[in-house]
Amino acid sequence: MAGLNAHRPQPTSGGQRNRRKEPRGAAIRAWSCRCREVVFQKIHVKFGGTMDFLNVAAIVFFLLVWVAVEPLMAVGWPRKNDSLSVDMVRIRAAWMREVLTRDNNFIGDAAILGHTINSASFFGSANLIVIVGLSGALFMEPNYGSGGLIAMFAAQDPAWFFQCKVLLIMATLLRGLSDFIWAVRQINYCLAAIGASPSRDEDRDIVGWTNALTLVLNPALRSFSVGVRSYYFTVAAAFWFIGPIPFIVATILSVGVLIWRQSWSDAAKGIMAIRKLLD
């Protein structure tokens, strides 16, 4: 009996059971950490490194400015009541009021809007051509920096970093393309609305019709303006090929030029004078 009891497994307490499981848990944790290290090493080798802090700061600064500028300009920043964007809203309202009270059959107004459609179509086509051309740069050979300006400014960059710069330029152009397309559609809606407006001889609500037409016209021409302003950010994004510092400086200069033209240029002063005459 004593010999049989010697071979019988003895019950273990909870503490002993946990102590036996600890080596296995430690091994699993070590294996997990090793797997993460291997994965990160493979990613690092594949992409040729990571962006330094200055490049990350430059792209974050650009994106923040790009996203914030349009909403601020829409409300007349930095000059609340003396900005092109705000003044043009009032001038377009006066235009639509005149459309409803003129003797002619909107021929001149339709020609003006038709010219705007042609301009938006031209810019949209130009954006599309450039986007197609840039998309080819995403599939270049790894030795893309063998000659030309790219060799001067981007030859030391890994392929994925070069592609990020190209994608940023494409993003600004795609934003402009979408705005031009939307502007063309809205202007067509505006033409239909003007054509449906009642003549002078009919009983109509001038104020109601003016407000309704302005609600269609203002977003259309605002989309066209946003599309044109996207070129400023395209130029700024191109300076990333030179380096992060030129990229930041170009972004600041682009926004500075935009603000000056919107608020203090001769065109802005002339539009402000017209708006005051209308008031």
Phi and psi restraints in degrees (value plus and minus 20) as a CYANA .aco file:
   2 ALA   PHI     -83.1   -43.1
   2 ALA   PSI     -57.1   -17.1
   3 GLY   PHI     -88.3   -48.3
   3 GLY   PSI     -57.9   -17.9
   4 LEU   PHI     -86.1   -46.1
   4 LEU   PSI     -61.0   -21.0
   5 ASN   PHI     -85.7   -45.7
   5 ASN   PSI     -47.2    -7.2
   6 ALA   PHI     -86.8   -46.8
   6 ALA   PSI     -52.8   -12.8
   7 HIS   PHI    -108.5   -68.5
   7 HIS   PSI     -26.2    13.8
   8 ARG   PHI     -98.1   -58.1
   8 ARG   PSI     112.5   152.5
   9 PRO   PHI     -85.6   -45.6
   9 PRO   PSI     115.9   155.9
  10 GLN   PHI    -107.7   -67.7
  10 GLN   PSI     120.2   160.2
  11 PRO   PHI     -84.7   -44.7
  11 PRO   PSI     124.7   164.7
  12 THR   PHI    -133.7   -93.7
  12 THR   PSI     130.9   170.9
  13 SER   PHI    -101.4   -61.4
  13 SER   PSI     149.8   189.8
  14 GLY   PHI     -82.4   -42.4
  14 GLY   PSI     -58.2   -18.2
  15 GLY   PHI     -84.7   -44.7
  15 GLY   PSI     -61.6   -21.6
  16 GLN   PHI     -84.1   -44.1
  16 GLN   PSI     -59.4   -19.4
  17 ARG   PHI     -82.7   -42.7
  17 ARG   PSI     -62.2   -22.2
  18 ASN   PHI     -86.4   -46.4
  18 ASN   PSI     -56.6   -16.6
  19 ARG   PHI     -86.6   -46.6
  19 ARG   PSI     -51.9   -11.9
  20 ARG   PHI     -92.3   -52.3
  20 ARG   PSI     -49.9    -9.9
  21 LYS   PHI    -101.4   -61.4
  21 LYS   PSI     -39.9     0.1
  22 GLU   PHI     -80.4   -40.4
  22 GLU   PSI     -64.3   -24.3
  23 PRO   PHI     -79.5   -39.5
  23 PRO   PSI     -58.8   -18.8
  24 ARG   PHI     -84.9   -44.9
  24 ARG   PSI     -64.0   -24.0
  25 GLY   PHI     -81.3   -41.3
  25 GLY   PSI     -61.0   -21.0
  26 ALA   PHI     -84.2   -44.2
  26 ALA   PSI     -58.0   -18.0
  27 ALA   PHI     -86.0   -46.0
  27 ALA   PSI     -59.1   -19.1
  28 ILE   PHI     -85.1   -45.1
  28 ILE   PSI     -63.0   -23.0
  29 ARG   PHI     -83.7   -43.7
  29 ARG   PSI     -61.5   -21.5
  30 ALA   PHI     -83.5   -43.5
  30 ALA   PSI     -60.9   -20.9
  31 TRP   PHI     -84.8   -44.8
  31 TRP   PSI     -59.8   -19.8
  32 SER   PHI     -84.0   -44.0
  32 SER   PSI     -63.6   -23.6
  33 CYS   PHI     -83.2   -43.2
  33 CYS   PSI     -59.0   -19.0
  34 ARG   PHI     -84.8   -44.8
  34 ARG   PSI     -59.8   -19.8
  35 CYS   PHI     -83.0   -43.0
  35 CYS   PSI     -63.3   -23.3
  36 ARG   PHI     -82.0   -42.0
  36 ARG   PSI     -61.1   -21.1
  37 GLU   PHI     -82.5   -42.5
  37 GLU   PSI     -61.8   -21.8
  38 VAL   PHI     -84.6   -44.6
  38 VAL   PSI     -63.5   -23.5
  39 VAL   PHI     -82.2   -42.2
  39 VAL   PSI     -66.6   -26.6
  40 PHE   PHI     -83.7   -43.7
  40 PHE   PSI     -57.2   -17.2
  41 GLN   PHI     -84.4   -44.4
  41 GLN   PSI     -61.0   -21.0
  42 LYS   PHI     -84.4   -44.4
  42 LYS   PSI     -62.9   -22.9
  43 ILE   PHI     -82.8   -42.8
  43 ILE   PSI     -61.9   -21.9
  44 HIS   PHI     -83.7   -43.7
  44 HIS   PSI     -62.2   -22.2
  45 VAL   PHI     -87.9   -47.9
  45 VAL   PSI     -61.0   -21.0
  46 LYS   PHI     -85.0   -45.0
  46 LYS   PSI     -64.2   -24.2
  47 PHE   PHI    -113.3   -73.3
  47 PHE   PSI     -19.6    20.4
  48 GLY   PHI      51.6    91.6
  48 GLY   PSI       7.1    47.1
  49 GLY   PHI      91.8   131.8
  49 GLY   PSI    -190.3  -150.3
  50 THR   PHI    -149.5  -109.5
  50 THR   PSI     146.6   186.6
  51 MET   PHI     -92.0   -52.0
  51 MET   PSI     121.8   161.8
  52 ASP   PHI     -99.2   -59.2
  52 ASP   PSI     153.6   193.6
  53 PHE   PHI     -82.4   -42.4
  53 PHE   PSI     -58.7   -18.7
  54 LEU   PHI     -85.1   -45.1
  54 LEU   PSI     -60.6   -20.6
  55 ASN   PHI     -87.5   -47.5
  55 ASN   PSI     -59.5   -19.5
  56 VAL   PHI     -83.7   -43.7
  56 VAL   PSI     -63.5   -23.5
  57 ALA   PHI     -83.1   -43.1
  57 ALA   PSI     -58.5   -18.5
  58 ALA   PHI     -85.2   -45.2
  58 ALA   PSI     -64.6   -24.6
  59 ILE   PHI     -91.0   -51.0
  59 ILE   PSI     -56.4   -16.4
  60 VAL   PHI     -85.3   -45.3
  60 VAL   PSI     -62.6   -22.6
  61 PHE   PHI     -82.1   -42.1
  61 PHE   PSI     -64.4   -24.4
  62 PHE   PHI     -80.8   -40.8
  62 PHE   PSI     -66.3   -26.3
  63 LEU   PHI     -84.9   -44.9
  63 LEU   PSI     -60.3   -20.3
  64 LEU   PHI     -83.1   -43.1
  64 LEU   PSI     -64.2   -24.2
  65 VAL   PHI     -85.7   -45.7
  65 VAL   PSI     -63.7   -23.7
  66 TRP   PHI     -80.4   -40.4
  66 TRP   PSI     -62.3   -22.3
  67 VAL   PHI     -93.4   -53.4
  67 VAL   PSI     -54.2   -14.2
  68 ALA   PHI    -105.6   -65.6
  68 ALA   PSI     -45.7    -5.7
  69 VAL   PHI     -84.1   -44.1
  69 VAL   PSI     -68.2   -28.2
  70 GLU   PHI     -83.1   -43.1
  70 GLU   PSI     -67.6   -27.6
  71 PRO   PHI     -80.3   -40.3
  71 PRO   PSI     -55.9   -15.9
  72 LEU   PHI     -88.5   -48.5
  72 LEU   PSI     -61.4   -21.4
  73 MET   PHI     -89.1   -49.1
  73 MET   PSI     -49.8    -9.8
  74 ALA   PHI     -84.1   -44.1
  74 ALA   PSI     -47.8    -7.8
  75 VAL   PHI    -119.0   -79.0
  75 VAL   PSI     -10.7    29.3
  76 GLY   PHI      71.0   111.0
  76 GLY   PSI      -8.8    31.2
  77 TRP   PHI     -84.6   -44.6
  77 TRP   PSI     120.6   160.6
  78 PRO   PHI    -111.9   -71.9
  78 PRO   PSI     -24.7    15.3
  79 ARG   PHI    -130.7   -90.7
  79 ARG   PSI      86.3   126.3
  80 LYS   PHI     -71.8   -31.8
  80 LYS   PSI     -74.9   -34.9
  81 ASN   PHI    -128.4   -88.4
  81 ASN   PSI     -13.6    26.4
  82 ASP   PHI    -148.1  -108.1
  82 ASP   PSI      28.9    68.9
  83 SER   PHI    -139.7   -99.7
  83 SER   PSI     130.1   170.1
  84 LEU   PHI     -75.3   -35.3
  84 LEU   PSI     -63.4   -23.4
  85 SER   PHI     -81.9   -41.9
  85 SER   PSI     -65.0   -25.0
  86 VAL   PHI     -90.6   -50.6
  86 VAL   PSI     -63.0   -23.0
  87 ASP   PHI     -84.4   -44.4
  87 ASP   PSI     -58.3   -18.3
  88 MET   PHI     -87.9   -47.9
  88 MET   PSI     -48.5    -8.5
  89 VAL   PHI     -81.1   -41.1
  89 VAL   PSI     -63.4   -23.4
  90 ARG   PHI     -91.4   -51.4
  90 ARG   PSI     -58.1   -18.1
  91 ILE   PHI     -86.1   -46.1
  91 ILE   PSI     -59.0   -19.0
  92 ARG   PHI     -86.8   -46.8
  92 ARG   PSI     -56.1   -16.1
  93 ALA   PHI     -82.6   -42.6
  93 ALA   PSI     -61.2   -21.2
  94 ALA   PHI     -85.1   -45.1
  94 ALA   PSI     -56.6   -16.6
  95 TRP   PHI     -80.9   -40.9
  95 TRP   PSI     -68.9   -28.9
  96 MET   PHI     -85.0   -45.0
  96 MET   PSI     -52.1   -12.1
  97 ARG   PHI     -86.3   -46.3
  97 ARG   PSI     -60.1   -20.1
  98 GLU   PHI     -88.1   -48.1
  98 GLU   PSI     -54.2   -14.2
  99 VAL   PHI     -78.5   -38.5
  99 VAL   PSI     -58.8   -18.8
 100 LEU   PHI     -97.8   -57.8
 100 LEU   PSI     -35.4     4.6
 101 THR   PHI    -133.3   -93.3
 101 THR   PSI     -20.9    19.1
 102 ARG   PHI     -97.2   -57.2
 102 ARG   PSI     141.2   181.2
 103 ASP   PHI    -104.1   -64.1
 103 ASP   PSI     -46.7    -6.7
 104 ASN   PHI     -97.3   -57.3
 104 ASN   PSI     159.4   199.4
 105 ASN   PHI    -123.3   -83.3
 105 ASN   PSI      23.7    63.7
 106 PHE   PHI      43.0    83.0
 106 PHE   PSI      -1.7    38.3
 107 ILE   PHI     -84.4   -44.4
 107 ILE   PSI     -67.5   -27.5
 108 GLY   PHI     -83.8   -43.8
 108 GLY   PSI     -60.0   -20.0
 109 ASP   PHI     -86.5   -46.5
 109 ASP   PSI     -59.6   -19.6
 110 ALA   PHI     -84.5   -44.5
 110 ALA   PSI     -56.6   -16.6
 111 ALA   PHI     -85.4   -45.4
 111 ALA   PSI     -60.2   -20.2
 112 ILE   PHI     -82.7   -42.7
 112 ILE   PSI     -67.0   -27.0
 113 LEU   PHI     -87.5   -47.5
 113 LEU   PSI     -54.7   -14.7
 114 GLY   PHI     -83.6   -43.6
 114 GLY   PSI     -59.1   -19.1
 115 HIS   PHI     -83.0   -43.0
 115 HIS   PSI     -59.0   -19.0
 116 THR   PHI     -85.0   -45.0
 116 THR   PSI     -58.5   -18.5
 117 ILE   PHI     -81.9   -41.9
 117 ILE   PSI     -63.3   -23.3
 118 ASN   PHI     -82.8   -42.8
 118 ASN   PSI     -60.7   -20.7
 119 SER   PHI     -84.0   -44.0
 119 SER   PSI     -65.7   -25.7
 120 ALA   PHI     -83.5   -43.5
 120 ALA   PSI     -58.7   -18.7
 121 SER   PHI     -84.9   -44.9
 121 SER   PSI     -60.2   -20.2
 122 PHE   PHI     -83.1   -43.1
 122 PHE   PSI     -68.8   -28.8
 123 PHE   PHI     -83.9   -43.9
 123 PHE   PSI     -59.9   -19.9
 124 GLY   PHI     -82.8   -42.8
 124 GLY   PSI     -61.2   -21.2
 125 SER   PHI     -84.2   -44.2
 125 SER   PSI     -61.3   -21.3
 126 ALA   PHI     -82.1   -42.1
 126 ALA   PSI     -62.9   -22.9
 127 ASN   PHI     -79.6   -39.6
 127 ASN   PSI     -64.3   -24.3
 128 LEU   PHI     -83.1   -43.1
 128 LEU   PSI     -60.8   -20.8
 129 ILE   PHI     -83.5   -43.5
 129 ILE   PSI     -64.2   -24.2
 130 VAL   PHI     -86.6   -46.6
 130 VAL   PSI     -58.5   -18.5
 131 ILE   PHI     -82.3   -42.3
 131 ILE   PSI     -63.1   -23.1
 132 VAL   PHI     -83.0   -43.0
 132 VAL   PSI     -61.2   -21.2
 133 GLY   PHI     -84.2   -44.2
 133 GLY   PSI     -61.3   -21.3
 134 LEU   PHI     -89.5   -49.5
 134 LEU   PSI     -51.2   -11.2
 135 SER   PHI     -81.7   -41.7
 135 SER   PSI     -48.3    -8.3
 136 GLY   PHI     -86.0   -46.0
 136 GLY   PSI     -48.0    -8.0
 137 ALA   PHI     -88.2   -48.2
 137 ALA   PSI     -41.8    -1.8
 138 LEU   PHI     -93.1   -53.1
 138 LEU   PSI     -36.0     4.0
 139 PHE   PHI    -137.8   -97.8
 139 PHE   PSI       6.7    46.7
 140 MET   PHI     -92.6   -52.6
 140 MET   PSI     143.6   183.6
 141 GLU   PHI     -86.5   -46.5
 141 GLU   PSI     135.6   175.6
 142 PRO   PHI     -78.5   -38.5
 142 PRO   PSI     -47.0    -7.0
 143 ASN   PHI    -108.9   -68.9
 143 ASN   PSI      24.2    64.2
 144 TYR   PHI     -83.6   -43.6
 144 TYR   PSI     -43.9    -3.9
 145 GLY   PHI    -110.7   -70.7
 145 GLY   PSI      10.1    50.1
 146 SER   PHI     -99.1   -59.1
 146 SER   PSI     -36.3     3.7
 147 GLY   PHI    -187.6  -147.6
 147 GLY   PSI     150.5   190.5
 148 GLY   PHI      58.4    98.4
 148 GLY   PSI    -185.8  -145.8
 149 LEU   PHI     -85.3   -45.3
 149 LEU   PSI     -50.4   -10.4
 150 ILE   PHI     -82.4   -42.4
 150 ILE   PSI     -58.4   -18.4
 151 ALA   PHI     -83.3   -43.3
 151 ALA   PSI     -51.3   -11.3
 152 MET   PHI     -93.5   -53.5
 152 MET   PSI     -59.7   -19.7
 153 PHE   PHI    -130.5   -90.5
 153 PHE   PSI     -44.3    -4.3
 154 ALA   PHI    -149.0  -109.0
 154 ALA   PSI      -8.3    31.7
 155 ALA   PHI     -86.3   -46.3
 155 ALA   PSI     -48.2    -8.2
 156 GLN   PHI    -105.8   -65.8
 156 GLN   PSI     -26.8    13.2
 157 ASP   PHI    -101.1   -61.1
 157 ASP   PSI     123.2   163.2
 158 PRO   PHI     -86.8   -46.8
 158 PRO   PSI     141.3   181.3
 159 ALA   PHI     -80.1   -40.1
 159 ALA   PSI     -60.4   -20.4
 160 TRP   PHI     -86.1   -46.1
 160 TRP   PSI     -53.0   -13.0
 161 PHE   PHI     -89.7   -49.7
 161 PHE   PSI     -61.9   -21.9
 162 PHE   PHI     -79.7   -39.7
 162 PHE   PSI     -61.4   -21.4
 163 GLN   PHI     -86.7   -46.7
 163 GLN   PSI     -53.7   -13.7
 164 CYS   PHI     -82.1   -42.1
 164 CYS   PSI     -60.1   -20.1
 165 LYS   PHI     -86.1   -46.1
 165 LYS   PSI     -61.3   -21.3
 166 VAL   PHI     -84.8   -44.8
 166 VAL   PSI     -61.7   -21.7
 167 LEU   PHI     -83.4   -43.4
 167 LEU   PSI     -54.4   -14.4
 168 LEU   PHI     -85.7   -45.7
 168 LEU   PSI     -63.1   -23.1
 169 ILE   PHI     -82.3   -42.3
 169 ILE   PSI     -62.8   -22.8
 170 MET   PHI     -82.6   -42.6
 170 MET   PSI     -55.8   -15.8
 171 ALA   PHI     -84.0   -44.0
 171 ALA   PSI     -62.1   -22.1
 172 THR   PHI     -85.6   -45.6
 172 THR   PSI     -58.4   -18.4
 173 LEU   PHI     -89.7   -49.7
 173 LEU   PSI     -57.5   -17.5
 174 LEU   PHI     -85.4   -45.4
 174 LEU   PSI     -58.0   -18.0
 175 ARG   PHI     -80.3   -40.3
 175 ARG   PSI     -66.1   -26.1
 176 GLY   PHI     -83.6   -43.6
 176 GLY   PSI     -60.8   -20.8
 177 LEU   PHI     -81.3   -41.3
 177 LEU   PSI     -64.4   -24.4
 178 SER   PHI     -83.9   -43.9
 178 SER   PSI     -56.5   -16.5
 179 ASP   PHI     -88.2   -48.2
 179 ASP   PSI     -60.3   -20.3
 180 PHE   PHI     -85.1   -45.1
 180 PHE   PSI     -62.0   -22.0
 181 ILE   PHI     -82.7   -42.7
 181 ILE   PSI     -64.5   -24.5
 182 TRP   PHI     -86.6   -46.6
 182 TRP   PSI     -54.7   -14.7
 183 ALA   PHI     -84.1   -44.1
 183 ALA   PSI     -63.4   -23.4
 184 VAL   PHI     -80.6   -40.6
 184 VAL   PSI     -64.3   -24.3
 185 ARG   PHI     -83.8   -43.8
 185 ARG   PSI     -63.7   -23.7
 186 GLN   PHI     -88.1   -48.1
 186 GLN   PSI     -55.9   -15.9
 187 ILE   PHI     -86.0   -46.0
 187 ILE   PSI     -56.6   -16.6
 188 ASN   PHI     -82.5   -42.5
 188 ASN   PSI     -59.4   -19.4
 189 TYR   PHI     -81.7   -41.7
 189 TYR   PSI     -60.7   -20.7
 190 CYS   PHI     -84.9   -44.9
 190 CYS   PSI     -60.3   -20.3
 191 LEU   PHI     -81.0   -41.0
 191 LEU   PSI     -62.4   -22.4
 192 ALA   PHI     -84.5   -44.5
 192 ALA   PSI     -59.0   -19.0
 193 ALA   PHI     -86.3   -46.3
 193 ALA   PSI     -60.8   -20.8
 194 ILE   PHI     -84.9   -44.9
 194 ILE   PSI     -61.4   -21.4
 195 GLY   PHI     -83.8   -43.8
 195 GLY   PSI     -49.0    -9.0
 196 ALA   PHI    -106.0   -66.0
 196 ALA   PSI     -27.7    12.3
 197 SER   PHI     -89.0   -49.0
 197 SER   PSI     127.4   167.4
 198 PRO   PHI     -91.3   -51.3
 198 PRO   PSI     136.7   176.7
 199 SER   PHI     -99.7   -59.7
 199 SER   PSI     155.6   195.6
 200 ARG   PHI     -86.0   -46.0
 200 ARG   PSI     -49.8    -9.8
 201 ASP   PHI     -97.2   -57.2
 201 ASP   PSI     -33.6     6.4
 202 GLU   PHI    -109.3   -69.3
 202 GLU   PSI     135.8   175.8
 203 ASP   PHI     -98.1   -58.1
 203 ASP   PSI      98.6   138.6
 204 ARG   PHI    -167.9  -127.9
 204 ARG   PSI     141.4   181.4
 205 ASP   PHI    -116.4   -76.4
 205 ASP   PSI      78.7   118.7
 206 ILE   PHI     -81.1   -41.1
 206 ILE   PSI     -65.6   -25.6
 207 VAL   PHI     -83.8   -43.8
 207 VAL   PSI     -64.6   -24.6
 208 GLY   PHI     -83.2   -43.2
 208 GLY   PSI     -64.3   -24.3
 209 TRP   PHI     -85.9   -45.9
 209 TRP   PSI     -59.7   -19.7
 210 THR   PHI     -81.9   -41.9
 210 THR   PSI     -66.2   -26.2
 211 ASN   PHI     -83.6   -43.6
 211 ASN   PSI     -60.5   -20.5
 212 ALA   PHI     -86.2   -46.2
 212 ALA   PSI     -64.9   -24.9
 213 LEU   PHI     -85.2   -45.2
 213 LEU   PSI     -57.7   -17.7
 214 THR   PHI     -86.0   -46.0
 214 THR   PSI     -56.3   -16.3
 215 LEU   PHI     -83.8   -43.8
 215 LEU   PSI     -46.2    -6.2
 216 VAL   PHI    -105.8   -65.8
 216 VAL   PSI     -60.5   -20.5
 217 LEU   PHI     -93.4   -53.4
 217 LEU   PSI     -63.8   -23.8
 218 ASN   PHI     -79.7   -39.7
 218 ASN   PSI     -68.5   -28.5
 219 PRO   PHI     -82.8   -42.8
 219 PRO   PSI     -52.7   -12.7
 220 ALA   PHI     -84.1   -44.1
 220 ALA   PSI     -71.0   -31.0
 221 LEU   PHI     -93.4   -53.4
 221 LEU   PSI     -46.1    -6.1
 222 ARG   PHI     -87.4   -47.4
 222 ARG   PSI     -60.0   -20.0
 223 SER   PHI     -82.4   -42.4
 223 SER   PSI     -59.8   -19.8
 224 PHE   PHI     -81.7   -41.7
 224 PHE   PSI     -63.4   -23.4
 225 SER   PHI     -85.1   -45.1
 225 SER   PSI     -59.8   -19.8
 226 VAL   PHI     -83.4   -43.4
 226 VAL   PSI     -59.7   -19.7
 227 GLY   PHI     -82.5   -42.5
 227 GLY   PSI     -60.9   -20.9
 228 VAL   PHI     -86.2   -46.2
 228 VAL   PSI     -61.2   -21.2
 229 ARG   PHI     -87.3   -47.3
 229 ARG   PSI     -40.7    -0.7
 230 SER   PHI     -83.6   -43.6
 230 SER   PSI     -43.4    -3.4
 231 TYR   PHI     -85.0   -45.0
 231 TYR   PSI     -51.5   -11.5
 232 TYR   PHI     -81.1   -41.1
 232 TYR   PSI     -61.6   -21.6
 233 PHE   PHI     -95.2   -55.2
 233 PHE   PSI     -47.4    -7.4
 234 THR   PHI     -83.9   -43.9
 234 THR   PSI     -64.4   -24.4
 235 VAL   PHI     -82.6   -42.6
 235 VAL   PSI     -63.2   -23.2
 236 ALA   PHI     -82.6   -42.6
 236 ALA   PSI     -61.3   -21.3
 237 ALA   PHI     -84.1   -44.1
 237 ALA   PSI     -52.4   -12.4
 238 ALA   PHI     -84.6   -44.6
 238 ALA   PSI     -46.0    -6.0
 239 PHE   PHI     -92.1   -52.1
 239 PHE   PSI     -30.3     9.7
 240 TRP   PHI     -84.4   -44.4
 240 TRP   PSI     -45.8    -5.8
 241 PHE   PHI     -83.5   -43.5
 241 PHE   PSI     -50.0   -10.0
 242 ILE   PHI     -97.7   -57.7
 242 ILE   PSI     -58.5   -18.5
 243 GLY   PHI     140.1   180.1
 243 GLY   PSI     148.0   188.0
 244 PRO   PHI     -88.0   -48.0
 244 PRO   PSI     -56.6   -16.6
 245 ILE   PHI     -85.6   -45.6
 245 ILE   PSI     -70.3   -30.3
 246 PRO   PHI     -78.5   -38.5
 246 PRO   PSI     -52.4   -12.4
 247 PHE   PHI     -83.0   -43.0
 247 PHE   PSI     -67.4   -27.4
 248 ILE   PHI     -85.2   -45.2
 248 ILE   PSI     -63.9   -23.9
 249 VAL   PHI     -82.9   -42.9
 249 VAL   PSI     -63.0   -23.0
 250 ALA   PHI     -84.1   -44.1
 250 ALA   PSI     -56.9   -16.9
 251 THR   PHI     -83.5   -43.5
 251 THR   PSI     -65.0   -25.0
 252 ILE   PHI     -83.7   -43.7
 252 ILE   PSI     -63.9   -23.9
 253 LEU   PHI     -84.8   -44.8
 253 LEU   PSI     -60.3   -20.3
 254 SER   PHI     -82.0   -42.0
 254 SER   PSI     -65.6   -25.6
 255 VAL   PHI     -86.6   -46.6
 255 VAL   PSI     -57.7   -17.7
 256 GLY   PHI     -82.2   -42.2
 256 GLY   PSI     -62.5   -22.5
 257 VAL   PHI     -84.0   -44.0
 257 VAL   PSI     -62.0   -22.0
 258 LEU   PHI     -79.9   -39.9
 258 LEU   PSI     -67.8   -27.8
 259 ILE   PHI     -83.2   -43.2
 259 ILE   PSI     -62.7   -22.7
 260 TRP   PHI     -82.9   -42.9
 260 TRP   PSI     -63.9   -23.9
 261 ARG   PHI     -88.8   -48.8
 261 ARG   PSI     -50.1   -10.1
 262 GLN   PHI     -97.6   -57.6
 262 GLN   PSI     -44.6    -4.6
 263 SER   PHI    -143.7  -103.7
 263 SER   PSI     -52.9   -12.9
 264 TRP   PHI    -145.1  -105.1
 264 TRP   PSI     -18.3    21.7
 265 SER   PHI     -94.1   -54.1
 265 SER   PSI     147.4   187.4
 266 ASP   PHI     -82.3   -42.3
 266 ASP   PSI     -57.1   -17.1
 267 ALA   PHI     -82.9   -42.9
 267 ALA   PSI     -62.6   -22.6
 268 ALA   PHI     -83.5   -43.5
 268 ALA   PSI     -59.7   -19.7
 269 LYS   PHI     -86.7   -46.7
 269 LYS   PSI     -59.0   -19.0
 270 GLY   PHI     -85.5   -45.5
 270 GLY   PSI     -63.0   -23.0
 271 ILE   PHI     -83.2   -43.2
 271 ILE   PSI     -58.8   -18.8
 272 MET   PHI     -83.3   -43.3
 272 MET   PSI     -59.5   -19.5
 273 ALA   PHI     -84.9   -44.9
 273 ALA   PSI     -60.4   -20.4
 274 ILE   PHI     -84.6   -44.6
 274 ILE   PSI     -61.4   -21.4
 275 ARG   PHI     -82.6   -42.6
 275 ARG   PSI     -58.5   -18.5
 276 LYS   PHI     -86.8   -46.8
 276 LYS   PSI     -55.9   -15.9
 277 LEU   PHI     -85.2   -45.2
 277 LEU   PSI     -57.6   -17.6
 278 LEU   PHI     -90.0   -50.0
 278 LEU   PSI     -53.8   -13.8
